[in-house]
Amino acid sequence: MNDLAITPTPRGRRERPKVVRLSERAAERVREIMARAEKPYAGLRVGVKNGGCAGQEYTLEYAEAAHPLDEVVEDKGVTILVEPKAVLFLIGTEIDYDVSRLAAKFVFRNPNETDACGCGESVTIEPAKPD
């Protein structure tokens, strides 16, 4: 029986889906902001924190460096660093940039949101379930 050697055929790895992606408007706005920043940054850090009347809030901030466990996403010329504890909450999210007559802001379109407060500042998010 030792004469039977099975050699697996190597398969190419399929590309992992991005945890988050940017709309064209959001990518353009992030590139503008980063170009005007007072110093160079490694990217845009995205996360989720507890707070607000619905329980959770999205966070966006400059990232000086990637942390060892960050999920690094390159999208439309922007580096997005997703905090490890936020990955399951953000899978499938599109970040957009909306401009109206009264406000301009980044908007998260997250399929994992189950509720949001009336002011739109906080949300309830369920972690993504494996398929």
C-alpha positions in Angstrom: 0.0 0.0 0.0 3.0 2.3 0.4 3.4 2.3 -3.4 0.3 4.4 -3.9 1.3 8.0 -3.7 -1.3 10.6 -4.2 -0.1 14.0 -5.2 -2.8 16.7 -4.9 -3.1 19.0 -7.8 -2.4 22.6 -6.7 -5.2 25.0 -7.2 -4.9 28.7 -7.5 -6.4 30.5 -4.5 -9.5 32.5 -5.3 -9.4 36.1 -4.3 -11.1 36.8 -1.0 -14.0 39.1 -1.1 -13.3 42.6 0.4 -14.7 43.1 3.9 -15.7 46.7 2.9 -15.7 48.6 -0.4 -15.9 52.3 -1.3 -18.2 54.0 -3.7 -16.5 56.1 -6.3 -17.6 59.3 -4.4 -16.3 58.0 -1.1 -13.0 57.0 -2.6 -12.6 60.3 -4.3 -13.4 62.2 -1.0 -10.9 60.0 1.0 -8.2 60.6 -1.5 -8.8 64.4 -1.3 -8.8 64.4 2.5 -5.6 62.3 2.6 -3.9 64.5 0.1 -4.6 67.6 2.3 -3.7 65.9 5.6 -1.0 67.5 7.7 1.2 64.3 7.4 1.2 61.1 5.4 -1.1 58.3 6.7 -1.1 54.6 6.1 -4.8 54.6 5.3 -8.3 55.1 6.7 -9.1 53.0 9.8 -12.7 51.8 10.0 -14.3 50.2 13.0 -17.3 49.8 15.2 -17.6 50.9 18.8 -20.3 50.5 21.5 -22.4 53.7 21.9 -25.4 55.7 20.9 -29.0 54.9 21.5 -29.1 51.9 19.1 -26.0 50.3 20.6 -23.1 50.7 18.1 -21.5 53.4 16.1 -19.2 53.3 13.1 -15.7 54.9 13.4 -13.5 56.5 10.8 -10.1 57.9 11.5 -6.6 58.4 10.0 -4.3 55.5 10.5 -0.6 56.2 11.0 0.3 52.5 10.6 -1.4 49.2 10.2 -1.8 47.1 13.3 -0.7 43.4 13.0 -4.3 42.0 13.0 -5.9 44.7 10.8 -7.8 43.5 7.7 -6.1 45.5 4.9 -8.4 46.4 2.0 -7.1 48.2 -1.1 -10.0 49.7 -3.0 -10.0 52.4 -5.7 -6.6 53.7 -4.7 -7.5 53.9 -1.0 -6.0 51.7 1.8 -8.7 50.8 4.3 -7.6 49.2 7.6 -10.5 47.4 9.3 -10.2 46.8 13.0 -10.1 43.0 13.8 -13.1 43.2 16.2 -15.2 44.9 13.5 -14.7 42.5 10.6 -17.7 40.3 11.2 -19.9 43.4 11.7 -18.7 45.0 8.4 -18.6 42.2 5.9 -20.4 43.3 2.7 -20.5 47.0 3.7 -20.2 49.8 1.1 -19.0 53.2 2.4 -20.5 56.0 0.4 -20.2 59.8 0.6 -23.5 61.7 0.5 -23.8 65.5 -0.1 -27.0 67.3 0.5 -27.9 71.0 0.8 -27.4 70.8 4.6 -24.7 68.1 5.1 -21.9 66.1 3.7 -21.0 62.8 5.3 -19.8 59.2 4.9 -22.6 56.7 4.9 -22.3 53.0 5.7 -24.6 50.7 3.7 -24.3 47.6 5.8 -26.3 44.4 5.1 -25.7 43.3 8.7 -27.6 46.3 10.2 -30.8 45.3 11.9 -31.8 48.7 13.4 -30.8 52.4 13.5 -31.7 55.3 15.7 -33.8 58.2 14.4 -30.8 60.6 14.1 -28.8 58.1 12.0 -25.7 58.3 14.3 -25.9 54.8 15.8 -27.0 51.3 14.6 -27.6 47.8 15.7 -25.4 45.3 13.8 -25.5 41.5 13.9 -22.2 39.7 13.0 -22.3 38.1 9.6 -23.3 34.5 9.7 -21.1 32.0 7.8 -22.7 30.5 4.6 
